[in-house]
Amino acid sequence: MINIIAACDRNRLIGKNGTLPWNIQKDWDYFLQTTKNGVLIMGRKSYEDFQDHVSSYEIIVISKRDQSGCKKAKLAGSFEEAIKLGLKAKKTIWICGGRKVYEEAMPVADHLFLTQIDQEYEGDVYFPPWERIFNRPLSSTTDREKGVGLEFLVLGKNNL
């Protein structure tokens, strides 16, 4: 099983200067709990932002550039190579960003786990359009943190 997991604001924003533009503990807890026991695939910048948590995860980093900072992760030179490595683990694969990795994953992923944050932030990286690919709602849960609305969506694909 290959899943995408992401959070975005009202405008699809997902990043600012290589990190998340927000600090929302409920979304972070959801991410950590949902991806536990899986294999995380992410780009180098996403890995750099995630480094404090790498010891409890199996991680594959996609990077064609210097990979010396990815000591606690397996390395892949392409998305296809990362998927092959992930499938060998026989665990759920979680695609965790950034934008280019999300774009490459959409055709092959089974589900999209998307936290929609009902707020606008400033940043420079946006989540790609998903509605035509992941157009079948499977579940939705809402919550709030510090006055900010959160919707935790799980979306599937229509098999038409």
Secondary structure by P-SEA (a helix, b strand, c coil): cbbbbbccccccccccccccccccaaaaaaaaaaaccbbbbbcaaaaaaacccccccbbbbbccccccccccbbbbccaaaaaaaaaaaccbbbbcccaaaaaaacccccccbbbbbccccccccccccccccccccccccccccccbbbbbbbbbbccc
